[in-house]
Amino acid sequence: MSTQPVPHPRILRIKQLTERIGLGRSTIYDRMDVQSPRYDATFPKPIKLGAAAIGWIESEITAWIEQRISAKDVR
């Protein structure tokens, strides 16, 4: 009987996130800013890691990317 390993959640920092989704740092922060014309309510919210550090949960980023791909296929 073989069991599947349970994946551990992974947190992406801003550099890893920019490499993963192909958007620049300022664009990512614009996607999170309600006041910005580039605001995206579907963009995953970061989690606080420390006093001045945030990160994004990799599985949420993957789901967001897949959602974007699905939306492209519908058009």
C-alpha positions, 0 to 999 in steps of 0.5 A, a space after each residue: 500500500 503506497 501513500 501519496 506524500 502530502 505537499 507542504 505549503 510553500 510561500 513565495 517572496 516577491 522575487 520568486 513571485 515576479 519570476 513565476 507570474 512574469 509581472 514586475 513588482 510595481 504591477 503586482 502591488 498595483 494589482 493589490 491596490 484598490 485605488 489602482 486602475 490595474 486592481 485585480 480583486 482575484 489576485 491572491 492576498 499576501 500573508 504577513 511573515 514579519 514586521 516588514 515581510 510578506 509572501 504569497 501562498 504558492 498554491 493560491 498563485 497557481 490557482 490564480 494562474 490556472 484561472 487566468 488560463 481558463 478565462 483565456 480559453 473561454 473567449 
